[in-house]
Each structure stands twice: as C-alpha cells, then as structure tokens.
Amino acid sequence: MITTGDFREGLVYEDGSQILEIIHYQHHRKSQARAVVRIRARDVNSGGIVEKSYSSDDKFRAIDVRKKDFQFLYGEGDTLHFMDTESYEQETLPKSKLGEQSRFLTENMEVIGVYFDGAFRTVNLPANVVMTVASAEPGFKGDSVSNLMKKAVLDTGIEVKVPLFIKEGDQVRVDTRTGEYVERV
C-alpha cells in the first residue's frame, strides 16, 4: 500500500476501479486545516485526464509497472501490432489506447511497451520522430525575414506547421507529445 506521501510524477496506482498515472501533484496545507494532496492524472484505461484531491492519510494499491523494448510492426484497421525485441512475441493494442499518438507510428519504429500488473496496456513513443514532408505549400521570396509558418503534410498524413523554407521531400523532426515541428534534419 502507498500513501499520498509516496506520490511522485509518473507513479501508477489504483483508486477504486480506476488505474491512474500521476502527471502533476501538489501538497497543499492551509493554516489549521489538514493537509491535502491535489493531483492531475491520466486514466490509463480511457486516456482521459482527471483532477483529484486526497487527504494525507488515504491509502492506495500500487500497480506493478514493467517496461520492455518493442518494435511497431504494422497497423491493421483499428489494431496495432508490436513485437518484443527480446523474445519476438507479438502483442496487439487497439488504436484508441494511443489516441492521437498513433499517427506518429511508422513501420519498424522502436517503442517502449508498458505492462501494468502483467497486462500489456500501452506504449511510449520517442519524444521526437523524423518524418518526410509529402506535400507543402510553396514559400514566397521575401517572406523569410519574419517567422511565418505554412502547412505541410507528412508521409503519414499528419498536418503540421513548418517554416517557409521547408519544401516537399525534406525530412523534419516532429515532437510526438505536441505534434509540432522541431527542426529540419
């Protein structure tokens, strides 16, 4: 059992029927009142963000979290197929478990598979991925003085804003957490 004193960012615990991963927490105490811990957490099952408050003496069950190296093989309809790089066993996940991050998956991409209490639940993508620009609006001469952006479509169909000097065929680094352009490779 863990208490609110054990909370830290990234901790996974069970609260009733929910499995939560802490994104941010804050210990709060007001004058003579009892201490309260406020958290912002991601519900592992639904992917939604929840905010909760707990008293300092609440107890929870810690979830056993294990991580393994995986390789993304392919997507088939609403199912994503991954292979354990050590044992070569294959695991599947519904695309809805990854949400918007599934757009960044490319064949043979290295990811980290996450197991909660022995069950394969999700994968963690690298922070940045390199992708090729499939199509981009043309940039106009003279526009390079200011920091203007234009729309570009990447090879996986993702639409991002890029600087005007980026053209079709260029490789760009994209942040998988925000979906924003980072740099030209």
Secondary structure, DSSP 4 states (H G I P E B T S, - for coil): -EEGGG--TT-EEEETTEEEEEEEEEEE--TTSPPEEEEEEEETTT--EEEEEEETT-EEEEPPEEEEEEEEEEEETTEEEEEETTT--EEEEEHHHHGGGGGG--TT-EEEEEEETTEEEEEE--SEEEEEEEEEPPP-TTGGGTT-EEEEEETTS-EEEEETT--TT-EEEEETTT--EEEE-
